[in-house]
């Protein structure tokens, strides 16, 4: 499966199959939240949260690809990511794009 954030793939003629998406909602771990809270006192990267968001993006991407595979897609173009707070301490990460098939 080819994944790109452009609306084309060089050298390929594309047939659009439709929108595909994948998402996950992640919540903070209480223990992690306490240790990361101390980190805000001195500044710097909150590595535990960076890792959590990277994992969430990977899972959302995986789910988007699975949806595209069900449509028989060869690639997903114009991929975008979005995140939003769902409730206190929880965020949704969504990956979405257009599933396409290569024309012969």
Secondary structure, DSSP 8 states (H G I E B T S, - for coil): -EE-SSS--TT--EEEEEEEEEEEEEE--HHHHHHHHHHHHH-S--HHHHHHHHHHHHHHHHHHHHHHHHTT-SEEEEEEEEEEEEETTEEEEEEEEEEEEE--
